[in-house]
Amino acid sequence: MGHLADQYEYMASVASALLASTSDQPMLNNLSAMTPGGPDWLNPKAADFGALREPWQDEVAVLDAAHREAALELRVIGQI
């Protein structure tokens, strides 16, 4: 799980830099495309999908969903 945390931290730093400057659609698309695959236990095809989770896993699931929604919104902004 550590590598995913590192990827999310890197994306957060890139997003902060984009917020502090002017960004164009290719920059937003690149940031959106950085979305990591996520933990296996969030994959509906995983054998343990739907199994009881630890409280921290629920927190990760909420954060992952929020991240994916924000990434989708970044893609859509440039299409309008």
PyMOL commands that place a pseudoatom at each C-alpha (Angstrom):
pseudoatom trace, name=CA, resn=MET, resi=1, chain=A, elem=C, hetatm=0, pos=[0.000, 0.000, 0.000]
pseudoatom trace, name=CA, resn=GLY, resi=2, chain=A, elem=C, hetatm=0, pos=[3.020, 2.274, 0.473]
pseudoatom trace, name=CA, resn=HIS, resi=3, chain=A, elem=C, hetatm=0, pos=[3.585, 2.722, -3.248]
pseudoatom trace, name=CA, resn=LEU, resi=4, chain=A, elem=C, hetatm=0, pos=[0.001, 3.882, -3.711]
pseudoatom trace, name=CA, resn=ALA, resi=5, chain=A, elem=C, hetatm=0, pos=[0.415, 6.426, -0.921]
pseudoatom trace, name=CA, resn=ASP, resi=6, chain=A, elem=C, hetatm=0, pos=[3.545, 7.718, -2.657]
pseudoatom trace, name=CA, resn=GLN, resi=7, chain=A, elem=C, hetatm=0, pos=[1.644, 8.054, -5.946]
pseudoatom trace, name=CA, resn=TYR, resi=8, chain=A, elem=C, hetatm=0, pos=[-1.206, 9.933, -4.289]
pseudoatom trace, name=CA, resn=GLU, resi=9, chain=A, elem=C, hetatm=0, pos=[1.246, 12.251, -2.514]
pseudoatom trace, name=CA, resn=TYR, resi=10, chain=A, elem=C, hetatm=0, pos=[2.980, 12.998, -5.809]
pseudoatom trace, name=CA, resn=MET, resi=11, chain=A, elem=C, hetatm=0, pos=[-0.346, 13.722, -7.507]
pseudoatom trace, name=CA, resn=ALA, resi=12, chain=A, elem=C, hetatm=0, pos=[-1.325, 16.031, -4.643]
pseudoatom trace, name=CA, resn=SER, resi=13, chain=A, elem=C, hetatm=0, pos=[1.888, 18.021, -5.088]
pseudoatom trace, name=CA, resn=VAL, resi=14, chain=A, elem=C, hetatm=0, pos=[1.294, 18.311, -8.848]
pseudoatom trace, name=CA, resn=ALA, resi=15, chain=A, elem=C, hetatm=0, pos=[-2.316, 19.387, -8.231]
pseudoatom trace, name=CA, resn=SER, resi=16, chain=A, elem=C, hetatm=0, pos=[-1.170, 22.018, -5.737]
pseudoatom trace, name=CA, resn=ALA, resi=17, chain=A, elem=C, hetatm=0, pos=[1.296, 23.382, -8.281]
pseudoatom trace, name=CA, resn=LEU, resi=18, chain=A, elem=C, hetatm=0, pos=[-1.451, 23.550, -10.919]
pseudoatom trace, name=CA, resn=LEU, resi=19, chain=A, elem=C, hetatm=0, pos=[-3.727, 25.401, -8.510]
pseudoatom trace, name=CA, resn=ALA, resi=20, chain=A, elem=C, hetatm=0, pos=[-0.985, 27.936, -7.819]
pseudoatom trace, name=CA, resn=SER, resi=21, chain=A, elem=C, hetatm=0, pos=[-0.453, 28.627, -11.520]
pseudoatom trace, name=CA, resn=THR, resi=22, chain=A, elem=C, hetatm=0, pos=[-2.465, 28.802, -14.662]
pseudoatom trace, name=CA, resn=SER, resi=23, chain=A, elem=C, hetatm=0, pos=[-3.129, 25.379, -16.058]
pseudoatom trace, name=CA, resn=ASP, resi=24, chain=A, elem=C, hetatm=0, pos=[-4.320, 24.310, -19.453]
pseudoatom trace, name=CA, resn=GLN, resi=25, chain=A, elem=C, hetatm=0, pos=[-6.309, 21.275, -20.482]
pseudoatom trace, name=CA, resn=PRO, resi=26, chain=A, elem=C, hetatm=0, pos=[-3.316, 19.086, -21.417]
pseudoatom trace, name=CA, resn=MET, resi=27, chain=A, elem=C, hetatm=0, pos=[-1.896, 19.661, -17.918]
pseudoatom trace, name=CA, resn=LEU, resi=28, chain=A, elem=C, hetatm=0, pos=[-5.226, 18.696, -16.337]
pseudoatom trace, name=CA, resn=ASN, resi=29, chain=A, elem=C, hetatm=0, pos=[-5.470, 15.614, -18.557]
pseudoatom trace, name=CA, resn=ASN, resi=30, chain=A, elem=C, hetatm=0, pos=[-1.950, 14.547, -17.560]
pseudoatom trace, name=CA, resn=LEU, resi=31, chain=A, elem=C, hetatm=0, pos=[-2.799, 14.912, -13.877]
pseudoatom trace, name=CA, resn=SER, resi=32, chain=A, elem=C, hetatm=0, pos=[-6.032, 13.002, -14.329]
pseudoatom trace, name=CA, resn=ALA, resi=33, chain=A, elem=C, hetatm=0, pos=[-4.229, 10.184, -16.157]
pseudoatom trace, name=CA, resn=MET, resi=34, chain=A, elem=C, hetatm=0, pos=[-1.884, 9.669, -13.172]
pseudoatom trace, name=CA, resn=THR, resi=35, chain=A, elem=C, hetatm=0, pos=[-4.654, 7.937, -11.223]
pseudoatom trace, name=CA, resn=PRO, resi=36, chain=A, elem=C, hetatm=0, pos=[-3.156, 4.746, -9.788]
pseudoatom trace, name=CA, resn=GLY, resi=37, chain=A, elem=C, hetatm=0, pos=[-4.950, 1.432, -10.074]
pseudoatom trace, name=CA, resn=GLY, resi=38, chain=A, elem=C, hetatm=0, pos=[-5.996, 1.350, -6.432]
pseudoatom trace, name=CA, resn=PRO, resi=39, chain=A, elem=C, hetatm=0, pos=[-5.898, -1.477, -3.920]
pseudoatom trace, name=CA, resn=ASP, resi=40, chain=A, elem=C, hetatm=0, pos=[-6.947, -4.924, -5.137]
pseudoatom trace, name=CA, resn=TRP, resi=41, chain=A, elem=C, hetatm=0, pos=[-9.657, -5.200, -2.482]
pseudoatom trace, name=CA, resn=LEU, resi=42, chain=A, elem=C, hetatm=0, pos=[-11.508, -2.289, -4.148]
pseudoatom trace, name=CA, resn=ASN, resi=43, chain=A, elem=C, hetatm=0, pos=[-11.699, -4.186, -7.432]
pseudoatom trace, name=CA, resn=PRO, resi=44, chain=A, elem=C, hetatm=0, pos=[-15.141, -5.792, -7.867]
pseudoatom trace, name=CA, resn=LYS, resi=45, chain=A, elem=C, hetatm=0, pos=[-13.440, -8.730, -9.630]
pseudoatom trace, name=CA, resn=ALA, resi=46, chain=A, elem=C, hetatm=0, pos=[-11.184, -9.471, -6.636]
pseudoatom trace, name=CA, resn=ALA, resi=47, chain=A, elem=C, hetatm=0, pos=[-11.908, -12.647, -4.697]
pseudoatom trace, name=CA, resn=ASP, resi=48, chain=A, elem=C, hetatm=0, pos=[-12.170, -10.741, -1.415]
pseudoatom trace, name=CA, resn=PHE, resi=49, chain=A, elem=C, hetatm=0, pos=[-14.310, -7.879, -2.753]
pseudoatom trace, name=CA, resn=GLY, resi=50, chain=A, elem=C, hetatm=0, pos=[-17.206, -7.303, -0.379]
pseudoatom trace, name=CA, resn=ALA, resi=51, chain=A, elem=C, hetatm=0, pos=[-15.457, -9.021, 2.521]
pseudoatom trace, name=CA, resn=LEU, resi=52, chain=A, elem=C, hetatm=0, pos=[-15.453, -7.362, 5.922]
pseudoatom trace, name=CA, resn=ARG, resi=53, chain=A, elem=C, hetatm=0, pos=[-13.053, -4.456, 5.988]
pseudoatom trace, name=CA, resn=GLU, resi=54, chain=A, elem=C, hetatm=0, pos=[-10.991, -2.768, 8.615]
pseudoatom trace, name=CA, resn=PRO, resi=55, chain=A, elem=C, hetatm=0, pos=[-12.011, 0.836, 9.419]
pseudoatom trace, name=CA, resn=TRP, resi=56, chain=A, elem=C, hetatm=0, pos=[-8.931, 2.190, 7.622]
pseudoatom trace, name=CA, resn=GLN, resi=57, chain=A, elem=C, hetatm=0, pos=[-9.983, 0.354, 4.458]
pseudoatom trace, name=CA, resn=ASP, resi=58, chain=A, elem=C, hetatm=0, pos=[-13.318, 2.171, 4.485]
pseudoatom trace, name=CA, resn=GLU, resi=59, chain=A, elem=C, hetatm=0, pos=[-11.447, 5.470, 4.786]
pseudoatom trace, name=CA, resn=VAL, resi=60, chain=A, elem=C, hetatm=0, pos=[-9.225, 4.539, 1.845]
pseudoatom trace, name=CA, resn=ALA, resi=61, chain=A, elem=C, hetatm=0, pos=[-12.279, 3.549, -0.211]
pseudoatom trace, name=CA, resn=VAL, resi=62, chain=A, elem=C, hetatm=0, pos=[-13.902, 6.946, 0.418]
pseudoatom trace, name=CA, resn=LEU, resi=63, chain=A, elem=C, hetatm=0, pos=[-10.692, 8.815, -0.467]
pseudoatom trace, name=CA, resn=ASP, resi=64, chain=A, elem=C, hetatm=0, pos=[-10.155, 6.696, -3.585]
pseudoatom trace, name=CA, resn=ALA, resi=65, chain=A, elem=C, hetatm=0, pos=[-13.715, 7.377, -4.774]
pseudoatom trace, name=CA, resn=ALA, resi=66, chain=A, elem=C, hetatm=0, pos=[-13.299, 11.115, -4.184]
pseudoatom trace, name=CA, resn=HIS, resi=67, chain=A, elem=C, hetatm=0, pos=[-10.023, 11.084, -6.092]
pseudoatom trace, name=CA, resn=ARG, resi=68, chain=A, elem=C, hetatm=0, pos=[-11.523, 9.251, -9.067]
pseudoatom trace, name=CA, resn=GLU, resi=69, chain=A, elem=C, hetatm=0, pos=[-14.470, 11.656, -9.158]
pseudoatom trace, name=CA, resn=ALA, resi=70, chain=A, elem=C, hetatm=0, pos=[-12.112, 14.650, -9.129]
pseudoatom trace, name=CA, resn=ALA, resi=71, chain=A, elem=C, hetatm=0, pos=[-9.996, 13.082, -11.895]
pseudoatom trace, name=CA, resn=LEU, resi=72, chain=A, elem=C, hetatm=0, pos=[-13.105, 12.622, -14.031]
pseudoatom trace, name=CA, resn=GLU, resi=73, chain=A, elem=C, hetatm=0, pos=[-14.127, 16.236, -13.413]
pseudoatom trace, name=CA, resn=LEU, resi=74, chain=A, elem=C, hetatm=0, pos=[-10.682, 17.414, -14.541]
pseudoatom trace, name=CA, resn=ARG, resi=75, chain=A, elem=C, hetatm=0, pos=[-11.160, 15.571, -17.814]
pseudoatom trace, name=CA, resn=VAL, resi=76, chain=A, elem=C, hetatm=0, pos=[-14.644, 17.022, -18.311]
pseudoatom trace, name=CA, resn=ILE, resi=77, chain=A, elem=C, hetatm=0, pos=[-13.670, 20.643, -17.558]
pseudoatom trace, name=CA, resn=GLY, resi=78, chain=A, elem=C, hetatm=0, pos=[-11.606, 20.858, -20.727]
pseudoatom trace, name=CA, resn=GLN, resi=79, chain=A, elem=C, hetatm=0, pos=[-14.320, 19.327, -22.855]
pseudoatom trace, name=CA, resn=ILE, resi=80, chain=A, elem=C, hetatm=0, pos=[-16.856, 22.078, -22.082]
for i in range(1, 80): cmd.bond("trace and resi %d" % i, "trace and resi %d" % (i + 1))
show_as sticks, trace
zoom trace
